[in-house]
Amino acid sequence: MVPGDATDHSDARPPGRQEREATITTHVTTLRSRPSWASATLLGRLRPEVRDELLDIGVEREYPRNHPIVRHGERADRAVLLLSGTAKVVTSSEDGRLALLGVARAGDLADELTAVYRMTSPANVITCGVTVVRLIDAHVFRDFLRSQPDAHLAVTQMITERLREANRRRADHVLPVPCRLARVLVELSDTIGRRDAGGRMELPDCLTQAELGSLAGMARRTVEEQLRDLQRHGVVELAYRRMTINDLPRLYAIAKLTHV
């Protein structure tokens, strides 16, 4: 995150197949031994034996930063399961304006709808840093869901929660501007934030102010002004390609949410 404009890779088109194969690396070490997955993710919802079965199918790949792992408009022939790292889900309107639809974190499917329902992808999914994924043939993934009702239910719950989140964001658009932006920052800190050595919360540096604005329903210039105001009050700290939340309880208060 940068105080001013940041380079936007949301419309980056993936390279051709030969180029793409040259940019990915097989990730040999399995991440099955990861101590925990966030409970809201697909892997976090599954019983250990079901999770292990899922991690036995497909192949692991490592992608570099700003790599499109799903492209808008393509018909998916595979499910993309994030094992480590973060990716942003972005699209653009007909007039070219950017829209951040959400983020995917370790344990999430990058695009649930296309893998399960054979739909074309509604957005680009772009890595925010080095990201390890498991690529699973779409037919194999659907067979797995048919054989594991618990996993099928978990995916259905994830899709339902995505729709609920989208409805909540639309409802939030009637709130005051500072409250709306604070709610977006709280949501991002809860899902993809990482605590530094001092206990502060760092957000991935790949999210631009225009993308934050699309989630909060405000222009990039308004986001810039609001972030500067938060920085003046010590709530956040802005630096080149980085934003750190210094005072999370204060941010929750601005968002009119209860900090647990």
Sequence and secondary structure as in RCSB ss.txt:
>XXXX:A:sequence
MVPGDATDHSDARPPGRQEREATITTHVTTLRSRPSWASATLLGRLRPEVRDELLDIGVEREYPRNHPIVRHGER
ADRAVLLLSGTAKVVTSSEDGRLALLGVARAGDLADELTAVYRMTSPANVITCGVTVVRLIDAHVFRDFLRSQPD
AHLAVTQMITERLREANRRRADHVLPVPCRLARVLVELSDTIGRRDAGGRMELPDCLTQAELGSLAGMARRTVEE
QLRDLQRHGVVELAYRRMTINDLPRLYAIAKLTHV
>XXXX:A:secstr
  SS     TT     HHHHHHH EE  S  TT S   TTSHHHHS HHHHHHHHTSSEEEEE TT EEE TT B
 SEEEEEEESEEEEEEE TTS EEEEEEEETTSBS HHHHHH  B SSEEEESSSEEEEEEEHHHHHHHHHH HH
HHHHHHHHHHHHHHHHHHHHHHTTS HHHHHHHHHHHHHHHH EE TTS EEE TT  HHHHHHHHTS HHHHHH
HHHHHHHTTSEEEETTEEEES HHHHHHHTT    
